[in-house]
Each structure stands twice: as C-alpha cells, then as structure tokens.
Amino acid sequence: MEEVAVNKKNKSLSLSKDEILNDYRLAQQSRQASLMGRKEVFMGKAKFGIFGDGKELAQIAMAKYFKNGDFRAGYYRDQTFMFAIGELTIQEYFAQLYAHADVDAEPASGGRLMNGHFGTRALEQNGEWKNLTEMKNSASDISPTASQMPKLLGLAYASKLYRQNNNLLKELSNFSIEGNEVAWGTIGNASTSEGMFYETINAGGVLQVPMVVSVWDDEYGISVPKEYHTTKGSISEVLKGFQRTDDQKGYEILVVKGWDYEALMSTYQNAARIAREEHVPVLVHVIELTQPQGHSTSGSHERYKSKERLEWEADYDCVRQFQEYIIEQGMATEEELAEIDAEAKAFAKAQREAAWKAFAGEIKSELQDAVSLIEQAAPNSRQKEKLVVLADELAKTMNPIRKDVISAVRKALLLMRFDGADVKQNLKLWYEQQKKLNEDRYNSHLYSQSDFRVGNIDEVPAQYGDDAQLVDGREVLQACFDHLLSNDPRVFAFGEDVGKIGDVNQAFAGLQDKYGELRVTDTGIRECTIIGQGIGASMRGLRPIAEIQYLDYLLYAIQILSDDVACLQYRTKGGQKAPIIVRTRGHRLEGVWHSGSPIGMILHSLRGMLVCVPRDMTQAAGMYNTLVKADEPALVIECLNGYRLKEKMPANIGEFTVPLGKPEILREGSDLTIVTYGSMCRIIMDAALVLDEMGISVEVIDVQTLLPFDTHHVIADSIKKTNRVIFADEDVPGGASAYMMQQVIEEQGAYYHLDSEPATIAAKAHRPAYSSDGDYFSKPSVDDVVEKVYEMMHEVDPNTFPEL
C-alpha cells in the first residue's frame, strides 16, 4: 500500500492512503447519520435527537489508539468513535433513535436510553463476565453533565491495581493484561464547569492513573458562550497548574485543533503512549470544533450564534477541512471524494431504512394481530359498532408505536366488559401475553436477574463456640474484613481515614499494615469520586468497599449513585454491572449533622441498589459476606453508636451470611407487631420490656434490609397473628416508615388482617438538635414507643388500659 507521512514533525507516524480515505468515508457516514437522524425526529419517527456532528475527525483519531481491554466513559456526542472502534453500527445507531426495545437490535440499552448513549455488553446472559481484554469496552453512558467523569477515574484506577498487584493478574486474567489498559473519557467544554469534572481531575492527578480525558470544545454550552462558563475561556489554561514537571507529578496537557487531521493523529498517539506506558493522566483539549446542527433537535443555533461565527463554522467544519487536506495531499480528487460522499450517504440511508423496517415491522405485526382479534370479537359483542371503529382507527395509525396498540386493546376490553368470557377470551389472552413481553422490554433488570443475584446466595448461620469472646462490635467487623482481604484478592477498601488509622471507628485497624496501601487505602475528602472510583473498579471485575465516612455525606454522592450505579443494570438490560459495596455509618448521634437518617431519600433515589440496615456489627459482617459472593451494588449503613457495644465473635467470621430481604423476628408477641431496623431495634426492644410489665405483648421485627424488603412476607404473617402494626424508624415523618407501611399494607395485603389503624413512629421533621436533650426531643425514645403502643391498646381495651 502507498504510505503517506501525515505528520511533518513526526515522521514515525504514517498511514496508508487507503486508511486515510477509509477515515474520510467513516466521517461522512457518521455525518450523514447525524443529518438523517435530525430529519427522522422532525418527521415524527423519533422523539428527540442529539448528534455528534462536528466531532468526527477527533473521534476517529482517538479510536486509532483505543485497544482491546481499554474502556470509554463518554457522552452523547461520541457516535463516530463508537463506529470507528467497531462497537456500533449505523443500523444500531438508528435503532436507538427509534427506541427499539430489543438488545439484539439495540445492544447498548434495549431501547431504554435516548439516542447518543452508548455502551458495550460486558456480560453473558447468565451474568458471567465476558473476557474484557478481548473487547473494546464502553461503560454505559448517562445524560447528566460530567457524570461520566467519576467512573472514568475508577476505570483507570483498576489498571493501576492490576499493574501493581500481581495476585490480581493471576486470578483475573479476563480483566487486564498487566494493567496496560487506558480509560478514555470525553466531555463537552461547557460540562467542565461541573464540580464532578474538577474533582475527578484532581483525584486522577493524585492517583496517577492511566486516563485520557478529551474535551470537545466548540466554545458553547447550548446557547452560552465560553466566556460565561470557563475562566479565561479555556479549560487547558485553567488547568495549567496540573501540568506535570520534571520533579512534580501531574497531568500531561495537550491542545489540538479539531479539524487538523495530522495534528490529531500525532496528539492521540502521544496521549496513548504516555497514559499506557507511564500511567500518567492526560488531558487533550480539542479546540476549534463545530456543531453544524446545533445542540439538539430542540432548537436552532442560529438563534444565538453570530453570522460571523456561523460562517467560520462552515469553513472550519472538520469534514470539509479533511476534504481539502486529502485533495492538497494528492490522495484523491474532488470527483473521487464526491463518489465517496454519495456512497456514504447511500450506506447511511440503507442502514437507517433497515433499522426502521426492523423496528416498525415488529410493531406492525403486533398491530395487525390486535386489529384482527378486535374484529373477530366485534360481531358477538354488545359494542360491535364501537369496536369496529376502534379497529379501523388502529389499522390506519401512521407510524404506530407500541402504546397505540396496547392502548387500543385496553379500550376494547373495557368496551367488552359486559360481554361473555368467550367473546373476549382470545383478545384478553393476547393482551396478557403482551403484558409479559412488555414487562421484559421496559421494566426488567432493575435488580440483577443473573445466577449471582443475592437471592441465590445460600444462608450460612453464624456459629459460636462455647468460649466465644465478647468483643467490641468494631472488632467483629475488623475480623470480617481481615478474612475478606485474605481470601479474595478482588476485595479492597478505601475512603477518608480508612488506611493508616483504620477508619474513624477502627474496623480496618491494622489492616493496611497487613495488606498494604493498595488494599486498604486513604483518600482525600471527595465523596463523589470515592464512589466513582468504586464504580469503575467494580466494572472491571474488582470488589471495592468504598467508604463514605458518615451517612450525611452521602448527599455529596447521591447523584452519581442514583444516575449511574442504581440504574446501570436496568439501563443496559443486564448488559453491565457494577457490584460496588458502599459502606457508611449513621442513625443515632447528636446534632444537626452526623446524626441523620435520610432513609426515605435513599430509598427513592437508589432503587436498583440494595440497602442494608444492620442493627449490629455481626449482622453487618454477615451482609458483607453475602454481598461479596453476589453481583449487586449495595449500600450498608452501620449503626454509628454500635461500634463499642459488646457482641460475641462468631467462629465462622468469614463464612456466615445474612440472607438479604428476609426480616428477623427479634421477639415474639401476640398483641402488636413493631417493624423497625438499625439503631431503633435497641430502642424498641427496651420499650418491649416496659410494655411487657404492663401486660402488652409486642412482636419485634428487624427488617435487616430495606431493598430488598421482606421477600418472604414475614411481617404480613406476623400481622395475621397480632392484627396490629407500628412502623418505627429515625427518618422524618413520611419517610422510610411510610415506605415500609406501603410495602406491608398494600404489597403484602396485610390490610385485610388489621383490627386497628396502622401507625408510624418517626423522628421530628427537623434535624436533631445537639446534646442528649436534643436527641431525646428530636428522635424516637423508649418513652415515645411505650406511649404510642399503650395508646393503641387503650383504643382496643380501655378498661384494661385506661387513658394515661
């Protein structure tokens, strides 16, 4: 093949003429996909469109140096890159635009994500990991700006662990080849204003991990020009203090124009070498990019860009500049490039048509079935005329979607409500079959459906010898973590003060000295990227225990937990997982901060994660043992006031497991059931002793986990016996107590077994005041519980329990 030197300053960089022309062909195919995608939205065949036009050349250059085993954490402009690495076809690209709910047609999300959200399938159908070293990998994209950055840190950090921990390479060869993998991040220039970007950049510099961060800079954030969102109007200027020197570690910062083919190739070759070989993070600031179609289909950029800016963008469009470069270099004539342009357009059109045919054909088939079944039922129905009209309207629907079909069937069944079962039987059977299919298409995989989900982990009870020692609760945890670190090289723990001092409550005391800094590690004060570090590492086969020092501080990380971790299995329909274990402590303490129990917020934000609320450290240890065997992300909230309370040391400390989703009856009773968790267990148990002296028998149930919640219906069975229930916790009124009530009264059907109105005991609506008095008057006390239970029993039997 003819070789062409493409960088006059670096003669070692050369590409064949054919490769350069193929790059041009790909750029044009991607551009045509963007142009056609916008038209599809305006024609009503898709809801919304956001495209990567104007970024094609830089992404082709980046893809040249992206190797098997590497990971991408990017955003919705990266279509050309995904085409270039062979992990996205244009047909799949349009399938996502149409929301085709089939992972074979749209493998990134099965139609669950809007267009421009990319991801590769890292798992087999049973949940087993694929060999990630033989793949080009993309973490599943998320929309919130800069939210791709925290997990980028973790994806890169995993390479550092694999390179420096030989035990990992022996055990996990499917995940890394000597830590040589680079994590490639992309972000728009406007999104670099987000705190998550700066936090990630700082953490990456501290950790010295192999990540290459590309900033696509077209000088706008929708309508806002660069001078409004970036100091000095340039992120590379802002970050100059991060530039490494001969005697200080930091970043390599590179700046390149997004329309300069030669410079882009040279820049990305250099960036890849530095990151891969030296494990030094690199920032590539790609400037002078354009966005020919504006931000998205929601509006036109002509509204906010000047005539001069629009003219410049037309002249410096990267595809146009690439055309001129190829002609100047004598690699092709205008006529030859015009032929490639025509071929690219035809190819993109054919791919678009194939995607639409597959998407629409599936729905059209369902529509025809529905129309036929309604028409068959109509002659024998009391609503014959209305059914005929309904079937006719459905048959004539232009560009129907599944909603049109199912909605018409539901209306038909309502019309036939007074008809005999034989009239509507076939339509009803078809509808029930479709409900199951649509449940899988749109509602499945919120939690793991793999062979490794928590429900499949065998329960192993804690065992105690005759000479079992009474120790501080934190020593039980310490022994558990010691066992996990000793027996599973995938496990490592990190967070603020976790390393040298062994965490603020000493559960890791001495373990850094025993296992080294890579296994038990201190971090800076940066909750969001502590979680990101764990997300990325867990997506590469490791089992991180990421510590958030106090439950209140979870607020710093709640967005990334909610938008990335909790919905990862759902939004990839089981294609990716991040089994991070987030460890924190909370509940009972004094003061406005460090004492919170914002469980309602957690439950509503983190559906898709497991939420464990152990009452003591033995239960917590059993949960950690369960979680490490499973493949689901979890939050474990330890009781802050329980580390110094005495517990027996189990003989099988590293082996016993606590079944998640199965409550434990702490005390049997006959008059009333109290459902609680965490630190409130001790409050309720103390209150039960007082109530027992008054002749009131209380059954106390510790739910143990809030997600999953009582999968065995233990609580409903208790209520069948006692016919009364109180839900008690330390959250604000209407928080977790309301959630528990809904789960039991509605989901478990316990309403039918109640003889008294169900009640809740919660904290006050405000945060707790400081001091022991502040705690007493802010959060539920033994006295509160006793009075509430007595009040209920007074209503039942005022003679035995007279008014106080």
N, C-alpha and C positions, 0 to 999 in steps of 0.2 A: 504493500500500500504506500501511497505517497505520504510522506511525513511533512508536516508543516510546523516550524518553530512558532509557538504562539506567545512567547514572551521574550522580548529582546534583551531583558535584563537577566533572564534565567534560561539559558539555552537547554538545560536539562528537562524543561517542561515542553513536551511536544505531543501533538495529537495528529492523527491521520486526517486527511481531507474527508474521508467517509464519516469519521466520527464527528467532525465539526458540522458537516451537513446533516447528520442524524440529530445532533443537538438542535440545529435550526428547525428541523422537521418537528421535533418534540415541542419546541417553544411555540410553533404555530398551531400544533394540535391543541395544546393547552389553551392558547389564546382563543381559538375557535370555540372550545368548550365553554369558556367564560362568556363569550358573546352569545352563544346559543342558550346558555343557562339563563341569562337575563331575559331573553325573549320567552323562554318557557314560563317564567314567572308571570310576565305581563300577559301571556295567553291564558293564564289561569290553570296551567297544568302543574304548578308548584306553588307553595305558599310564600316562599321567601328565598332570596338568593344572595350569597356573598361570595366573592370570587378572588382569585389570585392573579388577575391580570396586572401586568406591570412589574411582577416579581420573577418572571420566568427565568431570566438568564442567571441571576444569582443562585436560584434554587438548583438549576442544572449543574452549576459549578460545585455547589455544596455536595450534591449527590455523587459526584465523581469520587469523593474521598470517604464516603459513607460505606463501611464494610459490614459483612456479616457479623452479627453479635452486637453491633452498635445499636443505640436507642435514640429515638427522636422524641422530644416533648415540645410540641409547637402549637400553632394556632391556625385559624381558618383561612389563611392565605397560601397554604403550602401545597396546593394541588400539584404543581409542576414537579416539586420534589418527590412527592409520592409516586407520580407517573415515572419519574426518572429512576427511582430505585426498584421499580417493578412490583410495588406493593399496592397499586391502584390502577385499574383500567378506566378508560373514559366511560365505558358502559356502567361500571360500578359507581363512578362519579355521578352519573345521571340517575342511577337507581337511588342514591342517597337524596338527590334533589327531589325525586318523586316520593320519597319515604317508602320504598319497597320493603315490606316487613318480612324479609327472608334473608337470613345470613348468607345463603349461597349467592344471592343476587347482590346483596349489600353487606359485605363481611364486617365492616367497621362497627356497625351498630344494629343491624337488622331493621333499619328504618327508624330507629329511635332518636337519632340526632339530626339536626338540620344540616344542610349541605356544608361542606368545608370542614367537617370534623372527622379526622382520620384516626385509624388505629389498626393494628395487625392482630391476628388471633393467636395468642400465645399458649392456648390450652387445647388439649384434646377434648372430645365430647364428655369424657368421664371426669374432667377436671385435672388430669395429669398435665404437667408441663411438657411442652414441646422442647426440642433441642434449640435453645435460643441462639446458640453460637453458629448455627447453620442458617439463620434467618436475618433479614434486615427488619428491625423491630421499631414500631412506633407505639408509644403509650397513647391511650385513648384521649382525644382532645376534650377540653372543656371550654365553655364560652367566656366565663368571667375573666376580664382582662388581667394579665400577668399571673393567673392561677396555674399556668403550666410551669412556672419557674420553680416552686418549692420541690416538686417531684423530680425535676431535672437535676437538682442537687443530689438527691438520693440515688438516681440512676448512675450518676458519675461517681458518687461515694462508694457504691458497690464495687466498681472497678478497682478502687484503691484497696478495699478489703480483700478482694480476690488476689490482687498482686502481692499484698504483704502478709497474707495468712495462707501458708502452704496447705494447711489442713482442709481449707475450703476447696482448693483445686482438686484434691484427691476425691472429695465427696461429691462435688457439684460441677463436674466437667461439662454438663449440658448448659451451664450458665455463663461460663467465662473461659477464655484462653489466656491465662496468666495476667488477667486484669488489663488486657490491651484494648478493651472496648471504650469507645468515646461516646459520651452523651451529647447530643446536638440539640440545642434549644433555639427556637425562633420566637420573635416578639416584635410587634409594631412599635415604632418610635414613640407614639403617644402613650402606650402602655408602660413605658419605662418610668413614668411618673408614679406608678403604684409602689406602695411600700414593700410588697412581696418581691418586686424586682430588686430593689436595693438590699433587702435582707438576704436574698439569695446570692447576689453578687458578693456581699461581704462574707457570707459563710463559705462560698466557694473559694474565695481568696485565702481565708483562714485554713481551710482543709486541704487546699491544693489538690483539687480533683480534676480529672480529665473531661472537662466540658467545654464545648464551643458554643457561645451564645451569639446568634446572628440577629442584629437589629435591622429590620426592613424599614428604612427611613424615607418616606415620601413627603415628609415635612408637615403632615396634617394628622389630626385625630378627629375624624369625621370633618367638621367644619372649622375646628380650632387649629390655627397655625402654630408652628413650633415655638415661637417666642412666648406663647401663653402657657406652655406645658413643660418646657425644658430650660433650665438655666443655661445661658449662653447659646441657646438654640441647638445644642449638640450634646448628645449623651456621651460621646467619646471625649469631649472636652471636660464634661463634668467628672468623668471617671479617671482622669489623668493621674490622680493620686493613687490609684490602684495599680498603675503600671509597674511591673517588676523592674528591679535594678540588679546590678552585679552583686549587691550584698543584702538585698531585701526581696523576699518572695512576694508575689502578687500576680497580676494578670499580664498577658501579652495583649496589647490593644492594637487592632489593625483597622484601618479605614480604607474603603474601596468604593469606587463608583459602580452603581448597579447596572450600567449599560456598557461597561468596559469588559469585554469577554476575556481578553488576555490577563488583565489585572485580577479579575475574579478567579480565574483558574489558579494563578500563582498564589493569591491570598489564601484560598482554601487549601491548597496543597501545604502551605506553610502552617496554617492553623491546625490541620490534622496531624502533622508531624509533631508539633510542639505538644499538643494535648495527648496524643497516643504514646509517644516515646518518653516525654519528660513528666507527664502527669501535671501539667501546668494549665490552668484555665485560660481560655482565650475569648476575648470579645471582638467580634467582627462587626464593625459599624458600616452597613451598606447604605451609602448616601446616593442622592440624585436618582431615586426611584420614582416611578409614576404610578398612578392608579386610574387608568383610562376610563373606567366605567363608574368612577366614584366609589363611595364606601360600600354601598349595597343597593338592592332594588328599592329601598325605602325612600330614596331621593336622588337628586342630581347634584353633582359637584359644581355645575355651572352657577349654582346659586351663591357660592361663597368663594370661588377662585376667580382671580382677575383674568382678563383677556390675555395679558402677557404671560401669566403662569400657564394657562391652557395651551398657548402656542409653544411655550418651552416644553411642556409635557409631550406634545405631539412630536416635536423634533427629537427629543431625547428618550422617547419610548424605547425600551431595551430591545424589542424585536426589530424595530426599524433600524436602530444602530447596529444590530447584529447583521442585518441585510447589507448595510453599507460596508461593514467590515469585511464580510465574505467577498463582496464584489471587489473591494480595494485590494484584497489579498490574491485575487485572481482564482479563487476556488470555485466560483460559479458566476454565470451571467444573470442579468435581471430576468431573462426569459426562463432560465433554469430554476431560479428561485420562485418565479411565478407558478411554475409547474408544481414545485413542492408545496406552495401555498394552496393550490387547488386540490392537491392530493390530501393535504392535512384537513382542509375543510370537508372534503367528501368523507374522509375517515371519521372525523368527529361526528358528522351528521349520521353516518351509518351506526355508530356506537350509541348515539342518542336515540335513534329510532328503535334499535334493538332493546334498549333499556325501557323505553316507553311500551313497546309491544309486550315485553315480559310482565311489566307492572300492570298495565291496563288489561292485558289478556286474562290475567288471574282474576281480577275483579269483574271483568265482563262475564266470565264463566259463572261466577257466583251470582251475578245479577240475573243471568238467564235462568239459572236454577230457581231463584226466588220468584221471578215473574211466572215461570211455568207452574210452580207449586201454588201460587196465589190464584192463578187462572183455573187450575184444577179444582181448587176448593170453592171457587165462586158460585158455580151452578147450584150447589147444595146449601148455600149459606143464606141466612135471612138478610144479609147485607150484600147481595150479589152485585148490584149496580155500583156501590162504592168500592168494592174490591176490584171490579173490572177497571174502573177509573184509576185506582191506585196502581194496578199492574201496568196499565198503559203509560202513566206518567213515569213510572220507574223505568220502563223499557226505553223511553225517549230521553232519558237523562244524558246530557252532554258531559263527557269526561267524568264519569261517575267515580266516586270513591267508596270505600267500604261502608262508611257511615250512611250513605244514601241507601244502600242495600239493606242493611240491618235495621235502620230506622223504619223503612217501608214494611219490613216483615213484622216488626213490633206493632206498628199501626194496624196491620192486617189482623194480627192475633187479638188485638183489642176489639176490632170490629166484630170478630167471630166469637166474642166471649159468651154469647147466649146460644151458640151452635153446639151440636153434639160433638163428643170427643172424636168420632170417626171423621167429621168434616175437617177438623184442623190438625189431625194426627200427624200427617206427613210433613206439613209446614212446621209444626212445633218440634218434631224430631230433627228436622234440618236445622232449625234455629238453635236447638240445644247443642248440636254438633259444632255449629259455627261459634257458639259461645266458648267452647273448649279451645277451638283453634285460635280465637281472638285473645283468650286469656294467655295463651302461649306467645302470641305475636306481640302483645302490648303490655302484659302485666307480669311476666315470668322473670325469674332470676334476680329479684330484689335481694334475696339471700342465696347462698351457694346451693346449687342443686347437684353438686358433684358427689363422688364417692367419699369425699373427705369433709363433708359438712359436719357441724358439731353434733347433729342428731345421730350420726353414725359412730361416734366415739364411745367405746364401752365405759360404763361406770365402774370404777375401782374404789371401794370404800377405804377411808383412812384406817390404818391399823395401829394399835398401841400395845406396846409391851407392858408387862407388869411393873416395870421400873421406869415407865415413861416420865421424863423430866417435865416439870413446869417451868416454862421459859417465857421471856417477853415475846409478845406476838411478832415483833420485827425479826426475832431470831428464827421463827418458823419460815418466814419469807426468805431470809438470808440462806437458810439451808436449801430451800426450794430452788432459788436462783443459782446457788452453787451447783446443784445437781444438773440443772438445765445447761449451764455453761460447760460443765464437764462432759456431758453426754451428747450434746448436739452442737457441732461446730457452726451451724447456721445461726445460732442464737447470739445476739449481742445486745447490750443495753447502753443507752446514752441519754443525756439530759443535763440540766443545770445541777451541778453539785453531785452528780451520780458517781463520778470517778474517784477522785482522791479521798473524799470523806465518806463515800459510800451512800450517798443521798442524805437529805436532811433528817431522815428518820432511821438511817443506819441499816437499811435492809440489804444494801450492797457492801457493807463494811468489809474491808479486807479483800474483796473480790477483784479489784483492779490489780493489786499486788500479785494475786494468784494467777490471773488470766491475761494480764497485760492491757495496755491502753486501747488496743483495737477492739477488745471485747467489752470493756466497761469504761465508758468514755465521758468526760466532761464536755459540755458545750457552752456557748455563750447564751445570753438571755435573748432567745429568738424562737418563741413557741411555734410560729408558723412554719419555719424551715426545719425545726426539730421534727415536726410531723412530715414535712416534705422529704426529709432525709429518710424517714421510715417508709414512706410510700414507695419511693424509687427503689430502695434496697429490697423491699418485700416483693416488688415486681420482678426482681432478678434472682428469686429463689432463696433469699435470706429470711430470717425470722427476727426482725428487730423488736425490741421492747423500748419504745420511745416514751420518755417520761415528761409529763407536764407537771411541774412541781406542785401546784395547787389547782383544785378544780376551777377556781375563779379564773385562772389564767387560760383555761380552755377557750375563753372568748377570743383570745388572740388567734386561735387556730380553728375556730368553729367553721369558718367559711370554707377552708380547704378540706376539712373533714367532711363537710356536707356536700360540697360541689364535686369533690374528686373521689375520696375513699368510699363514702357511703353508697354512691350510685355507680361505682365502677362496674360491678358485675351486672347490674341492670342495664347500663347504657351500652355495654358490649354484648349483651345477651349471653353471658357466660364465657366470653372470649378472653377476658383478662381478669386477674385478681391481684389484690394487694393485702395479704394477710398480716397487716401490721397490728401489733398489740400496743395500745396506748395506755400507759399506767399513770394514774394520778391519785390524789387523796383529797377528801373533802368532808362535808357534813359538819359535824358538831365542833365548833370553836367559837371564839368570841370576837365580835367586831364586824364592821360593815364589809370588810374584805377578809379573805382567807376562811370564811365561815359559810360560804354559800352552798346551796343545794339546788342549783338551777336545772333540775332534772327534766321538768316539762320542756324547757328549751332544747335540751339534749335529745329527748325522745322525738320531738317533732322535727329536729334538724338532721338527725343521724339515722333515719330509717335506712336499713341496708347494712348497718354495723350492729354488732352485738353490744349490749350494755349490761355489764356485770356489776352488781352492788353487794359484794360480800359483807357479812356482818362482822367477821373477824378475819385474822390473817391465815388461819388454817383453811377456811373456805376460799380465800383469795388464792392461796397456793394451789389448791385443787383446780381452781379455774385456770390458772396459768398452765398447769399441766395439760388440761383439756385443750386449751387454745393452741398450744404448740403442736399438738397432734392433728388439729383441724386446719382448715384453709380459709377461715373467715376473719375479717378485720374486727377488732373488738376494743372497747373502752372498759377498763377495770377501775372502779372508783373505790379505793380503800378507805377505811374509817380513820380519819385523822387522829381521833382520840383513842385508838386501839393499839398503838404500837408498843405501849408499855404494860398493857394488861396481860395477865398470865394465861398461857394456853399450853396444852400438852403437846410435846413434839411427836408427830407421827413416826412410826418405824419405817414406813414406806413413803418417805417425804417426796421423792421424785417420781413416784409411780401412781399415787392415788389421784383420782379425777372426780370432779364435781359435774354432774350432768346439767347442762345449761338448758333452762326452760322448765325445770322441774322444781317447784317450791318444796320447802321442808317444813313439816309441822313441828314447831318447837315445843308446843304444849297443847295437849288435848283438852277440849272443853265441850260443854253442851248448851250453854246459854247464848253465846255470841261469838262470832268469828272476827278477829282483827288481822288485817292483812298489812304487812309492812316490809321494811328492808333496811339494810345498813345499820347505822348507829341507833336508829329508832327501835331496833329489836330489843336492846337492853332496856330502853325506857318502857316498852310495852310489857316485857317480862316482869319488870319490877312492879308495874301497875297491876299485872295479873295476880301477883301475890297479895296485894292490898285488897283487890276485889274478891279474891277467894275467901278472905276473912269475913267479908260481908255476905257470903253465900252466893256469889256470882261466879260462874264457871266460864272462863274465857279460853277459846281456842286461838292460839297464836301461830300465824303462818308467815314465814320468811320467804318472799318470792325468789330471792337469790339473783335472778336476772330479770330485767325489765324488757329487754329484747334479746332472745325470745321470751314471751310471757306465758307461763303456765300452760305449756303444750299438753299436759296430762289432765287438765281441769281439776286439779287438786282442790282449788278454792271453791268451785261450784259444789263439789262433793261435800265439803265442809258445811257450806250454807244449807245444803239439804238436811243436815243434822241439826244445825243451830237456828236456822231461819232468820238470822240477823247478821249484819256485817258492818264493820267500820274499816275504812281505808286510811291508814295513817302514814305520814312522812313529814319531812322537814322542808319541802318545797312550798312555794307560795300557794294560796288557795286557788283551786282550779288547775294546778299544775299536774304533777305525777299522780296525785290522788284521784283526780278526775279521769286520767288515763286508765288507771287500774280499775276504777269503777266501770268505765265503758267496756273494758275487756271482759270483766266478770259478769256484769249485769246484762249486757247486750250480747256480746260474742259467745259467752258460755251459757246464756239462757238462765242465769241464776235468779232473774226477776220473779220467775214463777214459784220460787221456793221461799220468798221473803214474807215474813209476817210484820216486819217493821220497815220504815223508810230507811234506805241505806244512808250512811253518813260518812263524812270525812273529818280527819283531824290533820291540820296543816299548820305551817308557821304563819306569822303575820305577813301582810303583803309587802312590808318594807324589809330591808336587810337588817340583820340583827344588830342591836346596839352593843357597845363594848361593855365588858365586865360580866361577872356572873349574874348580876341582876339583869343586865341587858339580855343575856341568853335566856334567862327564866321567863322574862316577859315578851320575848320575841319568838321563841321556838317552843314546840310542844313539850310539856313536862309530865312527870308521873301524875301530878295533881290534875292536869288537863285531861289526861286519858281516863283517870278514875271518875272524874265528874261527868265526862261525856258518856261513858258506859253506864254509869248509875242513872243518868237522865233517861237513857233508852229503856233501861229496865224499870224505871218508875212508870213510864208510859204503859209498859206491859202489865205490871203488877204493883199498883200504887199502895196497896196495903202492906206488902212485904217490903217494898222500897219506897217509903214515904218521901215527900218532897223535902229537899235539903233546906 
